[in-house]
Amino acid sequence: MSQVGVRKLKEQLSGYLKRVQGGEAIVVTERGRSVARIVPVKASSLKRDLEPMLREGSVRWNRGKPRGAGRRPVIRGRTLADMVTEDRR
């Protein structure tokens, strides 16, 4: 595990981030004291859980942010406000 001071980390952030992406953990120090640790992120559990469904074709994902539904949902029945008001009586 490497150590780097805050000032040097700020000056060479891109280089240190590449090292972290390569699997290395880095301890950040300030005036000789350890203040933080930069570690690689673990593989997303979402991707791991979606992988079988992606392979079988039951879902599609373009690796982007979800855009939501094209049209607003139609709500039938009583509103939440009506239910809360009734429950308070």
Steps between C-alpha positions, in 0.01 A plus 500: 500500500651830389485828687468848353466845648197714425697757300669240280168319450337822381785564257500147355142382556455338158809287544395380844149421378646284222700312762183445705315378191783251461416356841735692729380657827646839594510663844469879499697681768486852636802619696611140544165372633281263303169669418348293221538189290422480128408148395359348180124454494359150499309372200143619506256247639237646266703402195569156648129446567393625156757301304293177469190693391703696244638176355159337463358818347224562755637851568695755299744755638705748297721571806352850529286668760134387493273758339174391658164436341401677181165602643372561848322215678123516533397488865163345572311504827545725798796730538756458773388830652142370526619180671711690753214739576263210553750319721535806725126507576 
